[in-house]
């Protein structure tokens, strides 16, 4: 089975555009979150969801029947990530809990980066990133236009997504894409404006973990460019000062960091989790333990999620595998991998102290994570491989 690489590339680019609309604020989600905001028609999220799974099916077919199995050894930098998800899959199979979720997490973490890598190498890195940036510009501007009233009234900004924290996490992905080879793009001033706009919107979302992570990424990317950091700091001070005048509630959220867990209900949930942990700290509860014992599957801390569900010994091994993956990815900076991509992986680990993002199969965060990995793999291959080497998609 041979598929034209550009066809799959366009499918991939459309997925990047469509997948955020899986988690929009429609009537059902507005009722669940008890918010009164502008709603998007339900058919939009239905279409996005169907297209997302159709893409997964297409990518799986390409992976199985277009020779991609032979290319796995070219993705060796992902081996610890695969171990990370493989351990979770085995545990789910042994305990017969959330089996579908963790099988998909493992296989999609292999399939999507592999297919993305081959598409990008064939299509051209510069062209692919340029297309991603154009889509990102659109998504950022559309978010602002959709939820601009929140900026005026002082509420927590969420764009067209279903909650402010999710917007902050997705905004960090968009920021990562905008920062790829920032100095090399043709319209640098426009790209810079978009970067500051998304930083401002992340701040307005009120997500403290998200804003801190975005600043970490900026510092990591530009730590050798003091002039840009100085400009960033100056504009940041102006933005925060301006927001503090009109939007005191946002500034209060960042000043009162000590109340972070309390005002979100996290502290009570974490206390209850730690209280119940001694009952199953060795073997865990299985991945359905949160719902059955605590009444929730969202721990707002993916590491605590693993400890409670899998037990401390296996959770420790699982988390170590992920951190080994991060350190391994960091070492690939020497091959010219964009600093923003490595910064994102480090920042994503930070975000998971406040959210459960590793295990959101099919979510916008999981799909975007695999985009980052596919781009990283492409950059590594293009720097290490013979330029005349045959690409699998023909």
C-alpha positions as CSV (number, residue, x, y, z in Angstrom):
1,X,0.0,0.0,0.0
2,X,1.6,3.2,-1.2
3,X,0.2,6.6,-0.4
4,X,1.4,10.0,-1.7
5,X,3.2,11.7,1.1
6,X,1.7,15.1,0.5
7,X,-1.8,13.7,0.8
8,X,-1.0,12.3,4.3
9,X,0.8,15.6,5.1
10,X,-2.4,17.6,4.4
11,X,-4.4,15.1,6.5
12,X,-1.8,15.8,9.3
13,X,-2.0,19.5,8.9
14,X,-5.8,19.5,8.9
15,X,-5.7,17.4,12.1
16,X,-3.5,20.1,13.7
17,X,-6.2,22.6,12.8
18,X,-9.3,20.5,13.7
19,X,-8.3,18.7,16.9
20,X,-8.7,21.7,19.4
21,X,-12.3,21.8,18.3
22,X,-12.8,18.3,19.9
23,X,-12.8,20.1,23.3
24,X,-14.9,23.2,22.6
25,X,-17.5,24.8,24.8
26,X,-20.9,23.5,23.5
27,X,-24.2,23.2,25.4
28,X,-23.3,20.0,27.0
29,X,-19.9,21.2,28.3
30,X,-21.4,24.6,29.4
31,X,-23.9,22.7,31.6
32,X,-21.2,20.5,33.0
33,X,-18.9,23.4,33.9
34,X,-21.8,25.7,34.8
35,X,-20.5,28.6,32.7
36,X,-22.4,31.2,30.7
37,X,-20.3,31.8,27.6
38,X,-20.8,32.0,23.9
39,X,-21.4,28.4,22.7
40,X,-20.2,26.6,19.6
41,X,-22.6,24.2,17.8
42,X,-22.3,20.6,18.9
43,X,-21.8,19.4,15.4
44,X,-18.4,21.1,15.3
45,X,-17.0,19.0,18.1
46,X,-18.7,15.9,16.6
47,X,-17.0,16.5,13.3
48,X,-13.7,17.2,14.9
49,X,-13.9,14.0,17.0
50,X,-14.8,11.8,14.0
51,X,-12.0,13.3,11.9
52,X,-9.5,12.7,14.7
53,X,-10.3,9.0,14.9
54,X,-10.4,8.8,11.1
55,X,-6.8,10.2,11.1
56,X,-5.7,7.6,13.7
57,X,-7.1,4.9,11.4
58,X,-5.4,6.3,8.3
59,X,-2.0,6.7,10.2
60,X,-2.3,3.1,11.4
61,X,-2.8,1.8,7.9
62,X,0.1,3.9,6.6
63,X,2.3,2.7,9.4
64,X,1.4,-1.0,8.9
65,X,1.3,-1.2,5.1
66,X,3.8,1.5,3.9
67,X,7.0,0.1,5.4
68,X,7.0,2.2,8.6
69,X,7.7,-0.8,10.8
70,X,11.2,-0.7,9.4
71,X,11.6,2.9,10.4
72,X,11.2,2.4,14.2
73,X,14.9,2.2,14.7
74,X,15.1,5.7,13.3
75,X,13.1,6.9,16.3
76,X,15.4,5.6,18.9
77,X,15.2,8.8,20.9
78,X,11.6,7.9,21.7
79,X,12.5,4.5,23.3
80,X,12.0,5.7,26.9
81,X,8.7,7.3,26.0
82,X,7.6,4.0,24.6
83,X,8.7,2.1,27.7
84,X,6.8,4.8,29.7
85,X,3.5,3.9,27.9
86,X,4.3,0.2,27.5
87,X,4.5,-0.2,31.3
88,X,1.1,1.4,31.7
89,X,-0.4,-0.8,29.0
90,X,0.9,-3.9,30.6
91,X,-0.5,-2.9,34.0
92,X,-3.9,-2.2,32.4
93,X,-3.9,-5.6,30.8
94,X,-2.9,-7.3,34.1
95,X,-5.6,-5.5,36.1
96,X,-8.1,-5.4,33.2
97,X,-8.8,-1.7,33.8
98,X,-8.8,1.0,31.1
99,X,-7.4,-1.5,28.7
100,X,-8.6,0.3,25.5
101,X,-7.1,3.7,26.7
102,X,-3.6,2.4,27.4
103,X,-3.4,0.2,24.3
104,X,-4.2,3.2,22.2
105,X,-1.8,5.5,24.2
106,X,1.1,3.1,23.5
107,X,0.5,2.3,19.9
108,X,-0.4,5.9,18.9
109,X,2.8,7.1,20.6
110,X,4.6,4.9,18.1
111,X,2.5,5.5,15.0
112,X,1.8,9.2,15.0
113,X,5.4,10.4,15.4
114,X,6.6,7.9,12.8
115,X,4.1,8.9,10.2
116,X,4.6,12.6,11.0
117,X,8.4,12.2,10.7
118,X,8.2,10.7,7.2
119,X,5.6,13.2,6.0
120,X,7.7,16.2,7.2
121,X,11.0,14.9,5.8
122,X,9.3,14.3,2.4
123,X,7.3,17.6,2.4
124,X,10.2,19.7,3.8
125,X,10.8,20.9,7.3
126,X,10.6,24.7,6.5
127,X,7.4,24.3,4.5
128,X,5.7,22.2,7.1
129,X,6.6,24.5,10.0
130,X,5.5,27.5,7.9
131,X,2.1,25.8,7.4
132,X,1.8,25.1,11.1
133,X,2.6,28.7,12.0
134,X,-0.1,29.9,9.6
135,X,-2.6,27.6,11.3
136,X,-1.4,28.7,14.7
137,X,-1.9,32.4,13.8
138,X,-5.4,31.6,12.8
139,X,-6.2,29.6,16.0
140,X,-4.8,32.3,18.3
141,X,-6.7,35.1,16.5
142,X,-9.9,33.0,16.4
143,X,-9.6,32.3,20.1
144,X,-9.3,36.1,20.8
145,X,-12.2,37.0,18.6
146,X,-14.4,34.3,20.0
147,X,-13.9,35.2,23.7
148,X,-12.8,38.9,23.5
149,X,-15.7,39.8,25.9
150,X,-14.0,37.9,28.7
151,X,-10.9,40.1,28.3
152,X,-13.1,43.2,28.7
153,X,-15.2,41.9,31.6
154,X,-12.2,40.5,33.5
155,X,-13.2,36.8,33.5
156,X,-10.8,33.9,32.9
157,X,-10.0,33.7,29.2
158,X,-10.7,30.3,27.5
159,X,-11.0,31.1,23.8
160,X,-13.2,28.6,22.1
161,X,-12.1,25.7,24.4
162,X,-14.2,24.4,27.3
163,X,-12.1,25.6,30.2
164,X,-9.4,28.2,31.0
165,X,-6.8,25.7,32.1
166,X,-7.1,23.7,28.9
167,X,-6.6,26.9,26.9
168,X,-3.4,27.6,28.7
169,X,-2.0,24.1,28.0
170,X,-3.0,24.3,24.3
171,X,-1.6,27.9,24.2
172,X,1.7,26.5,25.3
173,X,1.7,24.1,22.3
174,X,0.9,27.0,20.0
175,X,3.7,29.0,21.6
176,X,6.1,26.1,21.0
177,X,5.3,26.1,17.3
178,X,5.7,29.8,17.0
179,X,9.1,29.7,18.6
180,X,10.5,27.0,16.2
181,X,13.4,28.7,14.3
182,X,12.0,32.1,15.2
183,X,15.0,34.0,14.0
184,X,14.9,32.3,10.6
185,X,11.3,33.1,9.5
186,X,10.6,35.8,6.9
187,X,8.0,37.8,8.8
188,X,9.8,37.9,12.2
189,X,7.9,40.9,13.5
190,X,4.5,39.3,12.9
191,X,5.7,36.1,14.5
192,X,6.9,38.1,17.5
193,X,3.5,39.8,17.8
194,X,1.8,36.5,17.8
195,X,4.2,35.2,20.5
196,X,3.4,38.1,22.8
197,X,-0.4,37.7,22.1
198,X,-0.4,34.1,23.1
199,X,1.6,34.9,26.2
200,X,-0.9,37.5,27.1
201,X,-3.8,35.2,26.5
202,X,-2.2,32.4,28.7
203,X,-1.9,35.0,31.4
204,X,-5.5,36.0,31.0
205,X,-6.6,32.4,31.3
206,X,-5.6,32.6,35.0
207,X,-3.7,29.3,34.8
208,X,-0.7,29.8,37.0
209,X,1.0,26.6,36.1
210,X,0.4,27.4,32.4
211,X,1.8,30.9,32.7
212,X,4.9,29.8,34.7
213,X,5.5,27.0,32.1
214,X,5.2,29.5,29.2
215,X,7.8,31.8,30.9
216,X,10.1,28.8,31.4
217,X,9.9,28.0,27.7
218,X,10.7,31.6,26.7
219,X,13.7,31.7,29.0
220,X,14.9,28.3,27.8
221,X,14.6,29.3,24.2
222,X,16.1,32.8,24.5
223,X,18.6,32.3,27.4
224,X,21.4,33.2,25.1
225,X,19.7,36.2,23.6
226,X,19.7,38.8,26.3
227,X,18.2,41.6,24.2
228,X,15.1,39.6,23.4
229,X,14.7,38.5,27.0
230,X,15.0,42.2,28.1
231,X,12.4,43.1,25.5
232,X,10.2,40.2,26.7
233,X,10.5,41.3,30.3
234,X,9.7,44.9,29.5
235,X,6.6,44.1,27.5
236,X,5.6,41.5,30.2
237,X,5.8,44.1,32.9
238,X,3.7,46.6,30.8
239,X,1.1,43.9,30.0
240,X,0.8,42.7,33.6
241,X,0.7,46.3,34.9
242,X,-2.1,47.1,32.3
243,X,-4.0,44.0,33.2
244,X,-3.7,44.6,36.9
245,X,-5.4,48.0,36.5
246,X,-8.4,46.6,34.6
247,X,-8.3,43.0,35.6
248,X,-7.4,42.8,39.3
249,X,-8.8,39.3,39.7
250,X,-6.1,37.9,37.3
251,X,-3.3,39.5,39.2
252,X,-4.7,38.3,42.5
253,X,-4.6,34.7,41.2
254,X,-0.8,35.1,40.6
255,X,-0.1,36.9,43.9
256,X,-2.0,34.5,46.0
257,X,-0.1,31.4,44.9
258,X,-0.5,29.8,48.3
259,X,-4.3,29.5,47.7
260,X,-3.7,27.7,44.3
261,X,-4.6,24.2,45.5
262,X,-7.2,25.4,47.9
263,X,-9.3,27.5,45.5
264,X,-9.2,24.7,42.9
265,X,-10.2,21.8,45.2
266,X,-6.9,20.1,44.5
267,X,-5.7,20.1,48.1
268,X,-8.7,18.3,49.4
269,X,-8.4,15.7,46.6
270,X,-4.7,15.2,47.2
271,X,-5.2,14.8,50.9
272,X,-7.9,12.2,50.3
273,X,-5.6,10.4,47.9
274,X,-2.7,10.3,50.3
275,X,-5.1,9.1,53.1
276,X,-6.2,6.2,51.0
277,X,-2.8,5.4,49.5
278,X,-1.5,3.1,52.4
279,X,-4.3,0.6,51.5
280,X,-2.8,-0.1,48.1
281,X,0.6,1.5,47.9
282,X,2.4,-1.7,46.7
283,X,0.2,-3.0,43.8
284,X,-2.1,0.0,43.3
285,X,-5.9,0.0,42.8
286,X,-6.0,-0.5,39.0
287,X,-6.8,2.4,36.7
288,X,-10.5,2.4,37.8
289,X,-9.5,3.0,41.5
290,X,-10.0,6.8,41.3
291,X,-13.6,6.5,40.3
292,X,-14.4,3.6,42.6
293,X,-12.6,4.9,45.8
294,X,-12.3,8.7,45.4
295,X,-15.2,9.4,43.1
296,X,-13.0,11.0,40.4
297,X,-10.6,10.0,37.7
298,X,-9.0,13.4,37.4
299,X,-6.3,13.9,40.1
300,X,-5.0,17.2,38.8
301,X,-1.6,15.6,39.1
302,X,-0.6,12.9,36.8
303,X,2.3,11.7,39.0
304,X,0.0,11.2,41.9
305,X,-2.4,9.5,39.6
306,X,0.2,6.9,38.8
307,X,1.2,6.4,42.4
308,X,-2.4,5.8,43.5
309,X,-3.5,3.6,40.6
310,X,-0.3,1.6,39.9
311,X,1.3,1.5,43.4
312,X,4.5,3.3,44.4
313,X,7.1,0.8,43.0
314,X,5.7,0.6,39.5
315,X,4.8,4.2,39.4
316,X,8.4,5.1,40.3
317,X,9.7,3.0,37.4
318,X,7.1,4.5,35.0
319,X,8.0,8.1,36.0
320,X,11.7,7.4,35.8
321,X,11.2,6.2,32.2
322,X,9.6,9.5,31.3
323,X,12.3,11.6,32.8
324,X,15.0,9.5,31.0
325,X,13.1,10.2,27.8
326,X,13.3,14.0,28.6
327,X,17.0,13.9,29.4
328,X,17.6,11.9,26.2
329,X,15.6,14.4,24.2
330,X,17.7,17.2,25.7
331,X,20.9,15.6,24.5
332,X,19.6,15.9,20.9
333,X,20.0,19.7,21.0
334,X,23.5,19.0,19.6
335,X,21.8,17.8,16.4
336,X,20.1,21.1,15.9
337,X,16.7,20.2,17.4
338,X,14.8,23.4,18.0
339,X,15.1,24.6,21.6
340,X,11.4,25.3,21.8
341,X,10.6,21.6,21.2
342,X,12.9,20.4,24.0
343,X,11.6,23.2,26.2
344,X,8.1,22.0,25.6
345,X,8.9,18.5,26.7
346,X,10.4,19.8,29.9
347,X,7.5,22.2,30.4
348,X,5.0,19.4,29.7
349,X,6.5,17.5,32.7
350,X,5.9,20.6,34.8
351,X,2.3,20.9,33.6
352,X,1.5,17.4,34.7
353,X,2.1,18.4,38.3
354,X,-1.2,20.3,38.0
355,X,-3.1,18.3,35.4
356,X,-3.5,14.7,34.1
357,X,-2.2,15.2,30.5
358,X,-0.1,12.0,29.9
359,X,-3.2,9.8,29.7
360,X,-5.6,11.9,27.7
361,X,-5.8,9.6,24.6
362,X,-7.4,11.4,21.7
363,X,-7.3,14.7,23.5
364,X,-5.8,17.8,21.9
365,X,-2.9,17.7,24.3
366,X,-2.0,14.1,23.4
367,X,-2.2,14.8,19.7
368,X,-0.2,18.0,19.9
369,X,2.4,16.2,22.0
370,X,2.9,13.7,19.1
371,X,3.2,16.6,16.7
372,X,6.1,17.9,18.7
373,X,7.7,14.4,18.7
374,X,7.2,14.0,15.0
375,X,8.9,17.4,14.3
376,X,11.8,16.5,16.6
377,X,12.3,13.2,14.9
378,X,12.3,14.9,11.5
379,X,14.9,17.4,12.6
380,X,17.1,14.6,14.1
381,X,16.8,12.5,10.9
382,X,17.5,15.4,8.6
383,X,20.6,16.3,10.5
384,X,21.9,12.8,10.9
385,X,20.9,11.1,7.7
386,X,22.4,11.1,4.2
387,X,20.2,13.6,2.2
388,X,20.0,11.1,-0.6
389,X,18.5,8.4,1.8
390,X,15.2,7.1,0.5
391,X,12.1,8.2,2.3
392,X,9.4,5.6,3.0
393,X,6.4,7.5,1.6
394,X,6.7,7.5,-2.1
